[in-house]
Amino acid sequence: MGEVDLSGSLLIVFFLCLLAVICFEFVNGFHDTANAVATVIYTKALKPVYAIPWSGTWNFLGVFLGGVAVAMGILKLLPLDDLMKLPISVGACMVLAVLLASIVWNLGTWYLGIPCSSSHTLIGAMIGASIGFTWYYGGSGVNWDKAKEIGLSLIISPLIGFGAAALLMYFLIHVVKAKALFHIPKGENDTPPILIRLLLITTCTLVSFFHGSNDGQKGVGLLMLILIAFMPMKFAVNHTISNDKMMLSLNKTEQVVARIPSTDATVKATVLKLDSDIAKTKAMLTITNTKDTAKTYKFRKAIKSVVKGLTALTSDKDLVLANQDRAVLTDASKKP
């Protein structure tokens, strides 16, 4: 497989995948919109015609300003390195399996009125697709360390939310004792006092924003998965860094590594391995713009090995490094 030609049936499948992401986000939207706007609409703090666009705007801002940490965390569940080495059709099958399973389960639970989290659905679909991928093609399979990390957060976060809400409710009832907080709205114009109204609108805004910065990132992760599956060569290495800049960074890194004291056996082994990996990477640097898939992924593997060594050194708290040297190593580990 060389340069990917998105034409014919492959282009159709590509657009089908994009459409499926939009459908998933749409389903996710009517799953979770009520969570953000229910309080302001029920209490008459905002009318539905204002509450829903307001919530949607802040959801979008959450996605736009929230970074891609959540999206990347979800992607790390999948065996991306193994996936990118196989034909595009394999990646397309995995993407469609994840998207269709998520959409069907979300729609089914919504129709039957079963409480369901889109996050749990998507993560379950990704793990299932990864296991199926491993059965057929082998490879590393699911990143279980990342799965445990995400799973733990999905278990702990509802418990923290439940506990915090219960304590806050107890505080408001027994300490604040403000009757306005517990007033049941009656009639169209029975709105809360202005301060309570502003508080409700603020909570709606924050829930919407943080929903976008967390839940909304799932759509970003799915779009990234589609692009990686259909255009793997573009994501195998960072094409925005020129060969000259990469070589300069490797040379600086090599000089710093040469100055690291190697009295500790573990550090010595890491330094020796890193020296070898840097030398291999420098020798392969000229192939970063090639259309040869095998050589490109070999180069990617060498880069990842260098980054792994650099991370091991910079995270070693017992290793004494000059601030400038540590900055060089940290910067080099982030460039690929």
C-alpha positions as CSV (number, residue, x, y, z in Angstrom):
1,M,0.0,0.0,0.0
2,G,1.5,3.3,-1.0
3,E,-0.2,6.7,-1.4
4,V,-3.9,6.4,-0.6
5,D,-6.3,7.1,-3.5
6,L,-9.7,8.0,-2.1
7,S,-11.8,7.4,-5.1
8,G,-14.6,5.1,-6.2
9,S,-16.1,2.8,-3.6
10,L,-13.4,3.8,-1.1
11,L,-14.5,7.4,-1.3
12,I,-18.2,6.4,-0.7
13,V,-17.2,4.4,2.4
14,F,-15.2,7.3,3.6
15,F,-18.2,9.7,3.4
16,L,-20.5,7.0,4.9
17,C,-18.1,6.9,7.9
18,L,-18.3,10.7,8.2
19,L,-22.1,10.5,8.0
20,A,-22.1,7.9,10.7
21,V,-20.0,10.1,13.0
22,I,-22.6,12.9,12.5
23,C,-25.4,10.5,13.3
24,F,-23.6,9.3,16.4
25,E,-23.2,12.9,17.6
26,F,-26.9,13.6,16.8
27,V,-28.0,10.6,18.9
28,N,-25.5,11.6,21.6
29,G,-27.0,15.1,21.5
30,F,-30.6,14.1,22.2
31,H,-29.4,11.6,24.8
32,D,-27.6,14.3,26.8
33,T,-29.2,17.7,26.0
34,A,-31.9,17.2,28.7
35,N,-29.2,16.9,31.3
36,A,-28.0,20.5,30.7
37,V,-31.3,22.2,30.1
38,A,-33.9,20.3,32.2
39,T,-33.4,22.5,35.3
40,V,-33.6,25.9,33.6
41,I,-36.6,24.9,31.5
42,Y,-38.5,23.3,34.5
43,T,-37.9,26.2,36.8
44,K,-38.8,28.7,34.0
45,A,-35.3,30.3,34.3
46,L,-35.1,30.1,30.5
47,K,-37.7,29.2,27.8
48,P,-36.8,26.2,25.7
49,V,-36.4,28.3,22.6
50,Y,-33.5,30.1,24.4
51,A,-32.2,27.3,26.6
52,I,-31.4,24.8,23.8
53,P,-29.5,27.2,21.5
54,W,-27.7,28.5,24.6
55,S,-26.7,25.1,25.7
56,G,-25.7,24.1,22.1
57,T,-23.4,27.1,21.8
58,W,-21.6,26.3,25.0
59,N,-21.3,22.7,24.0
60,F,-19.6,23.8,20.8
61,L,-17.3,26.1,22.7
62,G,-16.4,23.2,25.0
63,V,-15.4,21.1,22.0
64,F,-13.6,24.0,20.3
65,L,-11.6,25.1,23.3
66,G,-11.3,21.9,25.3
67,G,-8.3,20.5,23.5
68,V,-8.0,16.9,22.3
69,A,-6.8,15.0,25.4
70,V,-10.1,13.1,25.7
71,A,-10.1,12.3,22.0
72,M,-6.5,11.0,22.1
73,G,-7.3,9.0,25.3
74,I,-10.1,7.2,23.5
75,L,-8.0,6.5,20.4
76,K,-5.2,5.0,22.5
77,L,-7.6,2.1,23.3
78,L,-7.2,0.9,19.7
79,P,-4.2,-1.0,18.2
80,L,-3.5,1.9,15.9
81,D,0.1,0.9,15.0
82,D,-1.2,-2.5,13.8
83,L,-4.2,-1.0,12.1
84,M,-2.2,1.5,10.0
85,K,-0.1,-1.3,8.5
86,L,-3.0,-3.2,7.0
87,P,-5.1,-2.4,3.9
88,I,-7.5,0.6,4.1
89,S,-10.5,-1.8,3.9
90,V,-9.6,-3.2,7.3
91,G,-9.5,0.2,8.9
92,A,-12.9,1.0,7.2
93,C,-14.4,-2.1,8.7
94,M,-13.2,-1.3,12.2
95,V,-14.5,2.3,12.0
96,L,-17.9,1.2,10.7
97,A,-18.2,-1.5,13.3
98,V,-17.5,1.0,16.1
99,L,-19.9,3.6,14.7
100,L,-22.8,1.3,13.8
101,A,-22.6,-0.6,17.1
102,S,-22.6,2.7,19.1
103,I,-25.5,4.2,17.1
104,V,-27.7,1.0,17.3
105,W,-27.1,0.6,21.1
106,N,-27.8,4.3,21.8
107,L,-31.0,4.3,19.7
108,G,-32.1,1.0,21.2
109,T,-31.7,2.1,24.8
110,W,-33.3,5.4,24.1
111,Y,-36.3,3.8,22.4
112,L,-36.8,1.4,25.4
113,G,-36.2,4.0,28.0
114,I,-33.1,2.3,29.4
115,P,-30.6,4.7,31.1
116,C,-27.4,4.6,29.0
117,S,-24.2,6.6,28.7
118,S,-22.9,7.3,25.3
119,S,-19.3,7.2,26.7
120,H,-19.8,3.7,28.0
121,T,-21.3,2.7,24.7
122,L,-18.5,4.1,22.5
123,I,-15.7,2.8,24.7
124,G,-17.4,-0.7,24.8
125,A,-17.7,-0.6,21.0
126,M,-14.0,0.3,20.6
127,I,-12.9,-2.4,22.9
128,G,-15.1,-4.9,21.1
129,A,-13.8,-3.9,17.7
130,S,-10.2,-4.1,19.0
131,I,-10.8,-7.6,20.3
132,G,-12.3,-8.6,16.9
133,F,-9.4,-7.1,15.1
134,T,-6.9,-9.0,17.3
135,W,-8.7,-12.3,16.6
136,Y,-8.4,-11.9,12.9
137,Y,-5.1,-10.1,12.5
138,G,-3.2,-10.6,15.7
139,G,-1.1,-7.7,17.1
140,S,-1.1,-5.9,20.4
141,G,-4.9,-5.7,20.6
142,V,-6.7,-3.5,23.2
143,N,-4.5,-1.2,25.3
144,W,-5.8,-2.6,28.6
145,D,-3.8,-0.1,30.7
146,K,-5.7,2.8,29.0
147,A,-9.0,0.8,29.2
148,K,-8.5,0.3,33.0
149,E,-7.7,4.0,33.4
150,I,-10.9,5.1,31.5
151,G,-13.0,2.4,33.1
152,L,-11.9,3.6,36.6
153,S,-12.9,7.1,35.8
154,L,-16.3,6.0,34.5
155,I,-16.9,4.1,37.7
156,I,-15.6,6.8,40.1
157,S,-17.0,9.9,38.5
158,P,-20.7,9.0,39.1
159,L,-19.9,8.1,42.7
160,I,-18.2,11.5,43.2
161,G,-21.1,13.3,41.5
162,F,-23.7,11.4,43.6
163,G,-21.8,12.1,46.8
164,A,-21.2,15.8,46.1
165,A,-24.8,16.4,45.0
166,A,-26.2,14.6,48.1
167,L,-23.9,16.7,50.4
168,L,-24.8,19.9,48.7
169,M,-28.6,19.1,48.9
170,Y,-28.2,18.4,52.6
171,F,-26.4,21.7,53.0
172,L,-29.0,23.7,51.2
173,I,-31.9,22.2,53.1
174,H,-30.5,22.3,56.6
175,V,-28.0,25.2,56.5
176,V,-29.1,27.7,53.9
177,K,-32.8,27.1,54.4
178,A,-33.8,29.3,51.4
179,K,-37.3,28.6,50.4
180,A,-36.8,30.2,47.0
181,L,-34.5,27.3,46.1
182,F,-37.3,24.8,46.6
183,H,-40.1,26.7,45.1
184,I,-42.1,24.7,42.6
185,P,-43.0,26.8,39.5
186,K,-46.6,27.3,38.9
187,G,-47.8,28.8,35.6
188,E,-45.9,30.2,32.6
189,N,-44.7,33.4,34.3
190,D,-43.7,32.0,37.7
191,T,-40.0,32.5,37.3
192,P,-37.4,32.2,40.1
193,P,-35.9,35.2,41.8
194,I,-33.2,36.9,39.7
195,L,-30.2,35.5,41.7
196,I,-31.6,32.0,41.6
197,R,-32.3,32.4,38.0
198,L,-28.7,33.5,37.3
199,L,-27.4,30.6,39.3
200,L,-29.5,28.1,37.3
201,I,-28.4,29.7,34.0
202,T,-24.7,29.6,35.1
203,T,-25.0,25.9,36.0
204,C,-26.6,25.1,32.7
205,T,-23.8,27.0,30.9
206,L,-21.1,25.2,32.8
207,V,-22.7,21.7,32.4
208,S,-22.9,22.4,28.6
209,F,-19.4,23.7,28.3
210,F,-17.8,20.8,30.2
211,H,-20.0,18.3,28.4
212,G,-18.6,19.6,25.1
213,S,-15.0,19.6,26.4
214,N,-15.4,15.9,27.6
215,D,-18.3,14.1,25.8
216,G,-18.0,16.3,22.7
217,Q,-14.4,15.1,22.3
218,K,-15.7,11.7,21.4
219,G,-16.8,12.9,18.0
220,V,-13.4,14.5,17.5
221,G,-11.8,11.1,18.4
222,L,-14.0,9.3,15.9
223,L,-13.1,11.8,13.2
224,M,-9.5,11.3,13.9
225,L,-10.0,7.5,13.8
226,I,-11.6,7.8,10.3
227,L,-8.7,9.9,9.1
228,I,-6.1,7.5,10.5
229,A,-7.9,4.5,9.0
230,F,-8.2,6.0,5.5
231,M,-5.0,8.1,5.4
232,P,-2.6,6.2,7.6
233,M,0.6,7.5,5.9
234,K,-0.3,11.0,6.9
235,F,-0.4,10.1,10.6
236,A,2.5,7.6,10.8
237,V,5.0,10.4,11.2
238,N,4.8,14.1,11.8
239,H,5.2,15.6,8.3
240,T,5.2,19.2,9.6
241,I,8.8,18.8,11.0
242,S,11.5,19.1,8.3
243,N,14.4,16.6,8.0
244,D,16.8,19.4,8.9
245,K,14.9,20.3,12.1
246,M,14.6,16.6,13.1
247,M,18.3,16.0,12.5
248,L,19.2,19.1,14.6
249,S,16.9,17.9,17.4
250,L,18.4,14.4,17.3
251,N,22.0,15.8,17.4
252,K,21.2,17.9,20.4
253,T,19.5,15.0,22.1
254,E,22.5,12.8,21.3
255,Q,24.9,15.3,22.9
256,V,22.8,15.6,26.1
257,V,22.5,11.8,26.4
258,A,26.3,11.5,26.1
259,R,26.7,13.7,29.2
260,I,24.3,11.7,31.4
261,P,26.2,9.9,34.2
262,S,25.7,6.2,33.9
263,T,26.6,5.0,37.3
264,D,23.1,3.5,37.8
265,A,22.7,0.2,36.0
266,T,19.1,1.0,34.8
267,V,20.1,4.4,33.6
268,K,23.1,3.0,31.8
269,A,21.0,0.4,30.0
270,T,18.5,3.1,29.0
271,V,21.3,5.4,27.7
272,L,22.9,2.6,25.7
273,K,19.6,1.7,24.1
274,L,18.8,5.3,23.4
275,D,22.2,5.9,21.7
276,S,21.4,2.9,19.4
277,D,17.9,4.1,18.7
278,I,19.0,7.7,17.9
279,A,21.7,6.3,15.5
280,K,19.1,4.2,13.7
281,T,16.6,7.1,13.5
282,K,19.3,9.4,12.0
283,A,20.2,6.8,9.4
284,M,16.5,6.4,8.4
285,L,15.6,10.0,8.5
286,T,15.8,10.5,4.7
287,I,12.8,8.2,4.2
288,T,10.2,10.3,6.1
289,N,8.7,11.6,2.9
290,T,8.7,8.3,1.0
291,K,5.6,6.5,-0.3
292,D,7.1,3.2,0.9
293,T,4.8,2.1,3.6
294,A,7.1,-0.5,5.2
295,K,10.0,2.0,5.5
296,T,7.7,4.7,6.9
297,Y,6.4,2.4,9.7
298,K,9.9,1.2,10.4
299,F,10.9,4.8,10.9
300,R,7.8,5.4,13.1
301,K,8.8,2.5,15.3
302,A,12.4,3.9,15.6
303,I,11.0,7.3,16.6
304,K,8.7,5.7,19.2
305,S,11.6,3.8,20.7
306,V,13.6,7.1,21.0
307,V,10.6,8.8,22.7
308,K,10.2,5.9,25.1
309,G,13.8,6.2,26.1
310,L,13.6,10.0,26.5
311,T,10.5,9.6,28.6
312,A,12.2,7.1,30.9
313,L,15.1,9.5,31.5
314,T,13.0,12.6,32.1
315,S,10.6,10.8,34.4
316,D,13.5,9.4,36.6
317,K,13.4,11.6,39.7
318,D,16.7,10.3,40.9
319,L,18.5,11.3,37.7
320,V,20.3,14.7,38.1
321,L,20.2,16.7,35.0
322,A,20.9,20.4,34.3
323,N,17.7,22.3,33.6
324,Q,18.8,23.1,30.0
325,D,19.6,19.4,29.3
326,R,16.3,18.3,30.8
327,A,14.5,20.9,28.6
328,V,16.2,19.5,25.5
329,L,15.2,16.0,26.3
330,T,11.6,17.0,27.1
331,D,11.3,19.0,23.9
332,A,12.7,16.2,21.8
333,S,10.2,13.7,23.3
334,K,7.3,15.9,22.2
335,K,8.4,16.8,18.6
336,P,7.5,13.4,17.0
